[in-house]
Amino acid sequence: MGLPSRKATCNSHGQDSSYFLGWQEYEKNPYDEVKNPKGIIQMGLAENQLSFDLLESWLAKNPDSAGFKRDGKSIFRELALFQDYHGLPAFKKALVDFMAEIRGNKVTFDPNHIILTAGATSANETLIFCLAEQGDAFLLPTPYYPGFDRDLKWRTEVEIVPIQCTSSNRFQITESALEEAYQQAQKKNLRVKGVLVTNPSNPLGTTMTRDELDLLINFITDKEIHLISDEIYSGTVFSSPAFVSIMEVLKDRNHENTEVWDRVHIVYSLSKDLGLPGFRVGAIYSNDPIVVAAATKMSSFGLVSSQTQYLLSAMLSDKKFTKEYISKNHRRLQKRQSKLVLGLEKAGISCLKSNAGLFCWVDMRHLLSSNTFEAEMELWKKIVYNVKLNISPGSSCHCTEPGWFRVCFANMSENTLKLAMQRLKLFVSSITINSQSHQEFKNSRRKARTNWVFRLSFQSFHDREQEER
Ligand SMILES: Cc1ncc(COP(=O)(O)O)c(C=O)c1O
């Protein structure tokens, strides 16, 4: 009696992942230029704060939209009362048009096929509830967004089986990796219901190639399973190759109104492209009327408030604004990404060449004390607690190779990024200096002590940081 449910107490939520632990550490000691200049800089949060001024300037020019007014008259009561339960038609139309615009109007979306949800988090879970049962599995390419363990598995009790991707081909999906994952699932007696991909990828910051997309369509056709394409970062593609939506591929291959057409579903949200995660606006787009009907019923548990829809339908219907926003946002993201890449380069660190997203996939394998996930954790802790940067270790994204980290660049000011890069550079050079002295020490004394490099390097890192200040 009085005990919480099994679900409430089970730990499959994934909140003990280093991805979330890093956030907790940041909360305890957040960097602030004036109030806490020695605090932790948050580089583990994929937020887009680069284009707020564009949104704010639109709001200033359109006070009615945020002020519960239409043509100067209050519509407070209309918005406060229950609206069309499953979304304002004007907003659904504005959202599908915005999705098409991001895809260069190469595809169009029907507002009758869209289901509004409280962010992509809710969209992904709702889709899994619609497509799979407890004991079924979805195949996901690694590395993947750490939140998927919570969103896809926790309440649905559906399993994730990894599609192992590696640095040898820039973490692209291969036919053999897909087949291998499928066999793995079968060995575990799991029924594979589909593949879920994130395009552009979180955490890689890359768009999927046409070959990969074709491969996926062939695979789901052959296995008669579903494909969920989480396209939450579709509006962040800042350089070539251009973004290709899975819908475009289906269209090009003349798959409209076929069985495969009904088995492909898109997840979208305004959390990244417009930088509005707090507004909780997400969507499922499906060609299957059964999925649309079921997801619509389920969306009652995570609707988008009517005043949010009202405000955003006005904003997204303003085509002059959306055009300018999309192009300026791209340019700003590109500039910021280059700053990060350059800063890392100066510290002797490289990253996967990216063309999208709010982060880079950074290669720190050379900084590991050994090629293990223990060494990755050891390095991560040093970076969080000593260097005071919260970045996300690859293991939290289920990467199979130790030493990769996701580093975000769009949730801070340019000065903060600069400081973060200075801290990192000092840290790396202190490791290098000390590993050289360590080598000399080893040569003279022929005595190895494993923790020595890091202990000395941090002492030296702090001393040098003090000197710089
Ligand atoms: C790939 C991916 N899907 C879904 C989400 C969740 O987004 P939302 O804030 O819209 O729930 C995120 C957030 O980081 C993400 O990266």
The ligand as an SDF file (V2000), in Angstrom:
LIG
                    3D

 16 16  0  0  0  0  0  0  0  0999 V2000
   17.1530   14.2870  -32.1130 C   0  0  0  0  0  0  0  0  0  0  0  0
   16.2620   14.9190  -31.1030 C   0  0  0  0  0  0  0  0  0  0  0  0
   14.9700   14.5360  -31.0330 N   0  0  0  0  0  0  0  0  0  0  0  0
   14.1510   15.0650  -30.1260 C   0  0  0  0  0  0  0  0  0  0  0  0
   14.5670   16.0260  -29.2300 C   0  0  0  0  0  0  0  0  0  0  0  0
   13.5920   16.6060  -28.2330 C   0  0  0  0  0  0  0  0  0  0  0  0
   13.1600   17.8790  -28.6600 O   0  0  0  0  0  0  0  0  0  0  0  0
   11.9770   18.7020  -28.0420 P   0  0  0  0  0  0  0  0  0  0  0  0
   12.5700   19.7930  -27.2050 O   0  0  0  0  0  0  0  0  0  0  0  0
   11.2120   19.2850  -29.1900 O   0  0  0  0  0  0  0  0  0  0  0  0
   11.1450   17.7830  -27.2290 O   0  0  0  0  0  0  0  0  0  0  0  0
   15.8910   16.4740  -29.2730 C   0  0  0  0  0  0  0  0  0  0  0  0
   16.3820   17.4730  -28.3220 C   0  0  0  0  0  0  0  0  0  0  0  0
   17.5520   17.7170  -28.1430 O   0  0  0  0  0  0  0  0  0  0  0  0
   16.7630   15.8980  -30.2370 C   0  0  0  0  0  0  0  0  0  0  0  0
   18.0360   16.2800  -30.3410 O   0  0  0  0  0  0  0  0  0  0  0  0
  1  2  1  0
  2  3  1  0
  2 15  2  0
  3  4  2  0
  4  5  1  0
  5  6  1  0
  5 12  2  0
  6  7  1  0
  7  8  1  0
  8  9  2  0
  8 10  1  0
  8 11  1  0
 12 13  1  0
 12 15  1  0
 13 14  2  0
 15 16  1  0
M  END
$$$$
